[in-house]
Amino acid sequence: MTRKKAVNWNTPTDDYTLMFFDQNTRQFWLDAEIPVSKDLKVWRGMSQEQQETYKQVLAGLTLLDTLQSKSGMIEILRKVEDPQRSGVLTFMASMEVIHAKSYSTIFTTLCEKKEIDDLFEWIERNRYLQYKAQLIDYHYQNINDDFDLYMAMAASVFLESFLFYSGFFYPLYLSGQGKMVNSGEIINLIIRDESIHGVYVGKLAQELYDTLSEEQKKIAATAVLQLLDELMENEINYTKEVYGSLDLHHDVIDFVKYNANKALMNLGMDTIYEHGDVNPIVLNGLNTETKTHDFFSTKGNGYAVAKVEPLRDEDFIFDNL
């Protein structure tokens, strides 16, 4: 029998994995603590086209987070031998579950059951959504050697650092104007998670790339750019379909290309896409530094659960006043 080894966090694997573990756990949050119902008044004042776009972009995000929690992180961590690194990936997978659930929290608050059912049917019918999910999952399901693992990690980085952002655009655009602020806060919390997911997996991918042979490196570099080009073409078509009725697709495409370049940087590669200026409202929404709000309205992304001691009889003795 092969002896089983326990993870020993007292002997660091490298100089960054423990830091990423600590950062992930510090960022832990739950969707139930964000008061989405406060967005209802704004939601009811939005046009049908605005509501439909909002629902569809969140539905697309739900599919990608489901894929990442059920397949992406799981298949990759199975091939990562180091238990500290696989531990970080496991925690990231659990957060992807919370992300996917948080969209359902928004749907349940804002929509009728029939609307929600129709929306999840739309996910299965939309060819662009299905294409990118299946293309990414192909790499997750076909990890047979280090080359395949590198491609799976690259696909994961593209999902985390690039594909999510067409969906993030509209919630950031609205919340930046003071609309759908609480739902937008959930999106900001998710972005904060996804940003470090992309960086961490990107670092693992870069290390793995360095171990490949020179021939494999050439093939991998070409394959990664080909994958990105396929995803980009599909994402542009998806964006035109979802955002066309609001005439926002040009802004979203610039935003998508901006984030595709960031995904390449996470893989240690040069940027390749030229794009126009990113909408400043949306760009400001990417700032994941701690925000604070009125305790009784919106929880900022630096919130902590309040610790309140129970009242006692002696608390009401004021003789010394």
PLY file of the C-alpha trace (Angstrom):
ply
format ascii 1.0
element vertex 321
property float x
property float y
property float z
element edge 320
property int vertex1
property int vertex2
end_header
0.00 0.00 0.00
1.14 3.55 -0.78
1.66 5.63 2.34
-0.62 8.67 2.51
0.88 12.05 3.39
-0.77 14.86 5.31
-0.47 18.44 4.17
2.13 20.34 6.19
1.49 24.08 6.05
4.48 24.66 8.35
6.78 23.95 5.41
5.66 26.25 2.59
5.53 24.80 -0.91
6.56 28.14 -2.40
6.60 31.81 -1.52
3.04 32.61 -2.60
0.56 29.74 -2.06
0.00 30.43 1.65
-0.50 34.11 0.83
-3.19 33.20 -1.71
-4.84 30.85 0.80
-4.96 33.61 3.42
-6.28 36.14 0.92
-9.01 33.77 -0.26
-10.20 33.02 3.27
-10.15 36.71 4.26
-12.44 37.43 1.32
-15.06 34.84 2.28
-18.62 36.11 1.95
-22.19 34.83 1.57
-24.86 36.14 -0.77
-27.52 36.00 1.96
-25.86 38.92 3.73
-26.40 41.33 0.81
-29.87 42.98 0.89
-30.78 42.52 -2.79
-34.44 43.36 -2.08
-33.43 47.01 -1.80
-32.96 46.96 -5.60
-36.63 46.15 -6.27
-37.75 49.76 -6.67
-35.07 50.45 -9.31
-35.75 47.10 -11.01
-39.44 47.85 -11.43
-38.58 51.17 -13.06
-36.29 49.61 -15.68
-37.47 48.98 -19.24
-38.20 45.45 -20.46
-35.04 45.55 -22.61
-32.91 46.57 -19.63
-34.38 43.84 -17.44
-33.91 41.21 -20.13
-30.27 42.12 -20.67
-29.63 42.12 -16.93
-31.19 38.69 -16.50
-29.36 37.21 -19.47
-25.90 38.42 -18.46
-26.38 36.97 -14.98
-27.66 33.73 -16.50
-24.51 33.49 -18.61
-22.38 34.06 -15.52
-24.30 31.33 -13.71
-23.39 28.79 -16.40
-19.69 29.70 -16.29
-19.51 29.60 -12.48
-21.30 26.25 -12.50
-18.77 24.93 -15.00
-15.88 26.25 -12.93
-17.12 24.76 -9.65
-18.27 21.41 -11.03
-15.53 20.78 -13.57
-12.78 23.36 -13.96
-11.23 23.71 -10.53
-11.97 20.07 -9.66
-10.27 18.55 -12.69
-7.24 20.81 -12.34
-6.73 20.23 -8.61
-6.89 16.47 -9.18
-3.77 16.77 -11.32
-1.94 19.16 -9.00
0.06 16.90 -6.70
1.07 19.42 -4.05
-1.59 19.38 -1.26
-1.14 23.05 -0.35
-1.82 24.15 -3.91
-4.73 21.75 -4.30
-6.08 23.12 -1.01
-6.14 26.65 -2.42
-7.85 25.39 -5.58
-10.43 23.52 -3.47
-11.34 26.69 -1.58
-11.60 28.57 -4.89
-13.97 25.87 -6.19
-16.21 26.33 -3.15
-16.35 30.07 -3.80
-17.44 29.40 -7.38
-20.42 27.54 -5.88
-21.29 30.62 -3.82
-20.95 32.81 -6.93
-23.38 30.62 -8.88
-25.83 30.58 -5.98
-25.65 34.36 -5.60
-27.08 34.88 -9.09
-30.03 32.70 -8.12
-30.51 34.89 -5.04
-30.80 37.89 -7.35
-33.19 36.06 -9.69
-35.40 34.91 -6.80
-35.60 38.46 -5.45
-36.34 40.20 -8.74
-38.17 37.68 -10.93
-41.21 35.45 -11.02
-40.68 31.67 -11.15
-41.80 31.47 -14.80
-39.22 34.10 -15.75
-36.49 32.16 -13.97
-37.48 28.86 -15.61
-37.48 30.51 -19.04
-34.08 32.00 -18.32
-32.48 28.65 -17.51
-34.00 27.20 -20.68
-32.43 30.11 -22.57
-29.02 29.14 -21.17
-29.33 25.69 -22.74
-30.53 27.11 -26.07
-28.04 29.93 -26.50
-25.43 28.72 -28.95
-22.76 31.21 -27.92
-23.03 30.35 -24.23
-22.98 26.64 -24.97
-20.05 26.97 -27.37
-17.71 28.69 -24.92
-18.71 26.41 -22.04
-18.11 23.30 -24.13
-14.82 24.60 -25.55
-13.46 25.39 -22.08
-14.73 22.12 -20.63
-13.05 20.13 -23.41
-9.69 21.13 -21.93
-10.85 20.33 -18.39
-11.96 16.83 -19.40
-8.84 15.93 -21.39
-5.92 16.24 -18.97
-3.54 13.39 -19.68
-0.11 14.98 -19.29
1.60 18.23 -18.32
0.89 19.80 -21.71
-2.84 19.11 -21.31
-2.76 20.41 -17.74
-1.16 23.64 -18.94
-3.89 24.06 -21.56
-6.57 23.41 -18.92
-5.02 26.03 -16.65
-4.87 28.50 -19.55
-8.54 27.80 -20.30
-9.36 28.42 -16.63
-7.52 31.75 -16.70
-9.42 32.77 -19.83
-12.71 31.94 -18.12
-11.86 33.74 -14.86
-10.06 36.77 -16.27
-11.82 37.26 -19.62
-15.09 35.44 -20.29
-16.82 36.53 -17.09
-16.41 40.19 -17.92
-18.99 40.52 -20.69
-21.47 39.56 -17.98
-19.95 41.83 -15.36
-20.21 44.91 -17.59
-23.92 45.73 -17.21
-24.19 45.32 -13.40
-21.07 47.50 -13.02
-22.47 50.03 -15.50
-25.73 50.35 -13.56
-24.32 50.28 -10.04
-21.79 52.92 -11.05
-24.78 55.18 -11.71
-26.41 54.37 -8.38
-28.80 51.75 -9.81
-29.10 48.10 -8.68
-26.43 48.90 -6.11
-26.88 45.85 -3.90
-26.85 43.39 -6.79
-23.83 45.31 -8.05
-22.16 44.77 -4.68
-22.47 41.01 -5.18
-20.83 41.39 -8.58
-18.00 43.40 -7.04
-17.42 40.72 -4.42
-17.33 38.09 -7.17
-14.87 40.16 -9.21
-12.63 40.42 -6.17
-12.57 36.61 -5.98
-12.16 35.99 -9.69
-9.27 38.42 -9.94
-7.13 36.40 -7.54
-8.32 33.09 -9.00
-6.99 34.14 -12.40
-3.69 35.34 -10.96
-3.09 32.17 -8.91
-3.92 29.67 -11.63
-1.92 31.84 -14.03
1.15 31.52 -11.78
0.75 27.74 -11.67
0.39 27.68 -15.45
3.55 29.75 -15.95
5.53 27.39 -13.72
4.22 24.38 -15.62
5.00 26.01 -18.97
8.64 26.40 -17.91
8.91 22.63 -17.43
7.77 21.81 -20.98
10.22 21.00 -23.73
11.09 23.73 -26.22
8.93 22.04 -28.85
6.00 21.75 -26.45
6.39 25.42 -25.50
6.04 26.47 -29.14
2.99 24.28 -29.62
1.44 25.49 -26.35
1.96 29.18 -27.16
0.26 28.73 -30.53
-2.57 26.63 -29.07
-3.30 29.15 -26.31
-3.60 32.06 -28.76
-5.76 29.97 -31.06
-8.05 29.13 -28.13
-8.26 32.80 -27.18
-9.08 33.84 -30.75
-11.90 31.29 -30.93
-13.27 32.46 -27.61
-12.99 36.12 -28.62
-14.88 35.64 -31.89
-17.63 33.83 -30.03
-17.68 36.43 -27.24
-18.11 39.29 -29.69
-21.12 37.53 -31.24
-22.54 36.81 -27.77
-22.09 40.44 -26.77
-23.84 41.74 -29.88
-26.79 39.45 -29.23
-27.23 40.21 -25.53
-26.42 43.94 -25.53
-27.65 44.92 -28.99
-31.04 46.19 -27.84
-29.34 48.67 -25.47
-26.73 49.78 -28.01
-23.97 49.02 -25.51
-22.20 46.26 -27.45
-19.36 48.48 -28.67
-18.48 49.48 -25.10
-18.74 45.88 -23.92
-16.47 44.61 -26.70
-13.80 47.16 -25.69
-14.16 45.94 -22.11
-13.91 42.31 -23.18
-10.72 42.94 -25.14
-9.25 44.87 -22.23
-9.80 41.88 -19.97
-8.56 39.38 -22.56
-5.26 41.26 -22.47
-5.26 40.98 -18.66
-5.80 37.22 -18.99
-2.77 36.98 -21.26
-0.74 38.93 -18.70
-1.81 36.42 -16.02
-0.24 33.74 -18.22
2.94 35.78 -18.62
2.20 36.52 -22.28
2.17 39.74 -24.29
-1.11 41.52 -24.92
-2.51 41.32 -28.45
-5.84 43.18 -28.61
-6.27 46.84 -29.47
-9.41 48.47 -28.13
-11.01 51.81 -27.45
-11.19 53.48 -24.05
-13.03 51.39 -21.48
-16.17 53.05 -20.14
-14.92 54.95 -17.04
-17.98 54.01 -14.98
-17.30 50.32 -15.54
-13.54 50.67 -15.15
-14.07 52.30 -11.76
-16.24 49.34 -10.79
-13.27 47.01 -11.25
-11.61 48.59 -8.24
-11.77 45.81 -5.68
-10.28 47.75 -2.79
-12.35 47.75 0.36
-15.56 49.77 0.22
-17.61 50.83 3.21
-21.27 51.72 3.33
-23.93 52.65 5.84
-24.28 49.57 8.07
-28.04 49.48 7.56
-28.02 49.73 3.76
-25.35 47.97 1.71
-22.54 45.82 2.99
-19.25 46.86 1.44
-16.76 44.26 0.24
-14.78 44.77 3.41
-17.65 43.87 5.69
-17.33 41.82 8.85
-20.11 40.10 10.73
-21.08 42.30 13.66
-20.26 40.90 17.10
-22.86 42.06 19.64
-22.96 40.98 23.28
-26.39 40.12 24.74
-28.02 42.73 26.97
-27.86 42.19 30.74
-29.87 43.68 33.64
-26.86 45.64 34.87
-26.62 47.41 31.52
-29.68 49.42 32.58
-28.29 50.63 35.93
-27.43 54.31 35.55
-26.69 55.25 39.20
-23.26 56.56 38.34
-24.49 58.97 35.69
0 1
1 2
2 3
3 4
4 5
5 6
6 7
7 8
8 9
9 10
10 11
11 12
12 13
13 14
14 15
15 16
16 17
17 18
18 19
19 20
20 21
21 22
22 23
23 24
24 25
25 26
26 27
27 28
28 29
29 30
30 31
31 32
32 33
33 34
34 35
35 36
36 37
37 38
38 39
39 40
40 41
41 42
42 43
43 44
44 45
45 46
46 47
47 48
48 49
49 50
50 51
51 52
52 53
53 54
54 55
55 56
56 57
57 58
58 59
59 60
60 61
61 62
62 63
63 64
64 65
65 66
66 67
67 68
68 69
69 70
70 71
71 72
72 73
73 74
74 75
75 76
76 77
77 78
78 79
79 80
80 81
81 82
82 83
83 84
84 85
85 86
86 87
87 88
88 89
89 90
90 91
91 92
92 93
93 94
94 95
95 96
96 97
97 98
98 99
99 100
100 101
101 102
102 103
103 104
104 105
105 106
106 107
107 108
108 109
109 110
110 111
111 112
112 113
113 114
114 115
115 116
116 117
117 118
118 119
119 120
120 121
121 122
122 123
123 124
124 125
125 126
126 127
127 128
128 129
129 130
130 131
131 132
132 133
133 134
134 135
135 136
136 137
137 138
138 139
139 140
140 141
141 142
142 143
143 144
144 145
145 146
146 147
147 148
148 149
149 150
150 151
151 152
152 153
153 154
154 155
155 156
156 157
157 158
158 159
159 160
160 161
161 162
162 163
163 164
164 165
165 166
166 167
167 168
168 169
169 170
170 171
171 172
172 173
173 174
174 175
175 176
176 177
177 178
178 179
179 180
180 181
181 182
182 183
183 184
184 185
185 186
186 187
187 188
188 189
189 190
190 191
191 192
192 193
193 194
194 195
195 196
196 197
197 198
198 199
199 200
200 201
201 202
202 203
203 204
204 205
205 206
206 207
207 208
208 209
209 210
210 211
211 212
212 213
213 214
214 215
215 216
216 217
217 218
218 219
219 220
220 221
221 222
222 223
223 224
224 225
225 226
226 227
227 228
228 229
229 230
230 231
231 232
232 233
233 234
234 235
235 236
236 237
237 238
238 239
239 240
240 241
241 242
242 243
243 244
244 245
245 246
246 247
247 248
248 249
249 250
250 251
251 252
252 253
253 254
254 255
255 256
256 257
257 258
258 259
259 260
260 261
261 262
262 263
263 264
264 265
265 266
266 267
267 268
268 269
269 270
270 271
271 272
272 273
273 274
274 275
275 276
276 277
277 278
278 279
279 280
280 281
281 282
282 283
283 284
284 285
285 286
286 287
287 288
288 289
289 290
290 291
291 292
292 293
293 294
294 295
295 296
296 297
297 298
298 299
299 300
300 301
301 302
302 303
303 304
304 305
305 306
306 307
307 308
308 309
309 310
310 311
311 312
312 313
313 314
314 315
315 316
316 317
317 318
318 319
319 320
